Amino acid sequence: MSRIGKQPVAIPSGIDVTVKGGEVTVKGKNGQLSQSFDTRHVAIEVKDGAVEVTRKSDLKQARAMHGLYRALIQNMIVGCSNGFRRELEIEGVGYQAKAAGNTLTLQIGFCHPVEIPMPDGVTCETPANTKIVLSGPDKQAIGQIAANIRGVRPPEPYKGKGIRYAGEHIRRKAGKSVSGK
């Protein structure tokens, strides 16, 4: 049995969870998230202030989906109650970011500024020129837009210039060595 799947997901106060067929909707102070799940192999129900995910059979597909669905539901509940946050740092001379409305503008060594539109539910802030803070209730959307931003100019291993996640360690390489011959 899945160690993660068999644990119930507690519903904190101020969060409303409804299950209709395979559709799970979570409402909270940070917004509303909704996702549909395949209920052929897994049953989802709300009991005693918690969401329980049980599998209907012992098929490989059911075992695979058991823990996944429970983790996705927990991420929805945590996102609607507390929200998620992802921070990125920019390193390089003249590299900077500026958030204006629903768009992030990056000046990162290209001949033109790179503009990245933010998806619905994700807010972008730039407390400093070299710091980007993404926040919102949807963990997947925040992770995807953070990966897209990092992918514009990933950190390079020689000087470390580029966009990195906060706290990410970049393995540095030695440059060319000159022999004395």
N, C-alpha and C positions, 0 to 999 in steps of 0.2 A: 504494500500500500504506500502511496506517496506520502512522504513525511510532511511536505508542505501542504498538499491537498487536503489532508484529513483534519487540519487545524481550522476551526471556524474563524471568520473575520469579524471582529467586534465592531459594532456600529457606534461611534461616539455621539454624544448629544448634539443636536443641531443638524444632523445629517439624516436625510430621508432616502431610503433605498426601496425601489419597487422592481419586482420581477414579473414580467408578463411574457409567458412563453420562453423564448430564448433572448428576450430583450431585457437588459439590466440598466436601470436609470438611477443615477446618484445625484441628489441635489444638496447643496451646502452653501456656506457663506462665500466661497470662492467661485461659485458657478454651478453649472449642471453638465454632467458627462453621461453619455449613453453609448452602449455598445451591445451588439447582438452576438450571441454565442450559439454554437451548434449543440443542441440538446439531445442528439441521438444517443450519445454515449455517456453524457454527464447531466445530472440534475442539479439545479440551483434553486435554493429556497431560503427564505428569511425565517429564522426561529429564535425566539428568546433574545432579541436584540443583537443577533449575529447572522451573518450570511454563511450558509453551509453548502459546500460543493461535494456531491457524492457521485461516484461513477456507477453506472448501471451494469456494466459487465467487466470482465477482466481482459478484454481485447487490448492489443498493443496501442491502438488509436485512443482508447478510453484512458489507458494509463498515461499516455503522453499528454492528453488534454486536461487531466485532473489537476495537477499542480499549476499548469499554465493559467487556467481559468481563475483559479483561486488567487494567484498573484496579480492578474489583471484587475480583478475586482478590488483587491486590497489597494492597488495603486490608484484606482478611481476614488475610493473612499478617502485615502490620505490626501489626494490632490484637491478634493472638494472641501476638506476640513483645514488642512495646513498649507497646501500648495507645494510646488516644487521650484527649485532655484538652481541655475547653472551659471557659473562665472567663467569668463574667458579673459585671457591677458594677451596683450599685443606687445611684442618686443622688436625693436628695430628703430633706427634713426629716422625720424620723420613719419613714422607709422602712427596713425591715429584713427579713432572711430567717433562717430557722432550720431546719436539717435534723434530723429525728428519725426514726431507723430508715429506712423506705423511703418517707418522705413529706417534701416540702419545704413549709414554711409561710411564706407571704409576707404581710407587713403593708405595704401600699403605697398607702395613702390611701383605700381602700374602707371601708365601714362594717363589714365582716367580713373575717377573715383568709382568704386564698386558699390552699387545700391542693392540691398537685400530687403525685400518686403517681408514683414512679419505675418505669420498665419493668425487666424482668429484665436483669441484666448491666450496668446503669448505676448507679454509686454517686455519691451527692451529698454534698458536704462544704461547710460554711460556716466557713472559718477566721476570718472577721470578720462582723459583722452586715450589711455591705454588699457582701460578696463571696460568689459561688457558684462552686464548682468541680465540674464533671461529669467523670467518667472511666469508662473501660470499653473492651472490645475492639471493639465494633461502632460504626464511624464514623457510619453512617446513624442509628442509634438516638440517639447522643449529639447529633448535629446537629439531629434532629427535636425532642427534648425541650428543647434549648437554645432553639430557635425558638418552641416552645410557651410557655416561661417568659418569653421576651422579649415575646411577643405579649400577655401579660396586661396589661402597662403599658409600651408602647414609649416611647422617649425623645421628648419633645416639643421642638420647635425654639425655643421662646421662653426657657424657663428651663433646659432640658436635663434635667428631672426624668424619671425612669423607669428601666427596666432596659435595659442595653446590653451588648454583647459587650466584653470587655476590649480596650482599644486602639481601639475604634470611635470615629470622629470624627463628631460630630453638627453639621451646619451650622446655625448659629444665625441667627435672623431678628431684625430690629429690631422693637421694640414700636410702639405707636401714637405718632405724633408730633403735638404740639400746635402749632397755628399761632398767631401773635401778633396776630390780627385782632380 
